[in-house]
């Protein structure tokens, strides 16, 4: 409901060779890259009431595979799959 107090407009969540890939969920959840889309030139800027901020969330490949393999999504509609992906990624973003 209000702008996030972050001093960056994009973050790529790197994992160096010393990290166990299975620990990604504990550290960054499903997120591999995030960007404040509303900060790009020509994009909608924040209004005075703080509305209009837009973030783009991208998962890392292992998270995408893990989500798509969930039993509840087997034979699910594309709409249900999209909703689940949205819910997982937004939850990881706001935590």
Phi, psi and omega in degrees: 000345178220159181301145177282137182278061180252143181267013180233159177252347177205148178219126170258122184271095181278154176231115180280172185296345183275350180267142174282122181306332180290346180275354182304318182301320182290329184267307186239002183063223183276353190281134175245333182201139175224148179214140175278095186296328182288354179271350182287146178304136178083357179267161180302128178265167179295140173275175182299332181274005176085002180275157175106357178288136182230131178243142174254128180245132177233135180278165169273157187305320181295323179292318179301315179297316181298317180295313182294337180272357180302136183302323181295343181262354178295127182066017179278159177289159178301323178299315179295320179297314178299318180297318180295315178300314178302312183298315181296312185290320178294320177299316178295325181291318185277348180288000000 
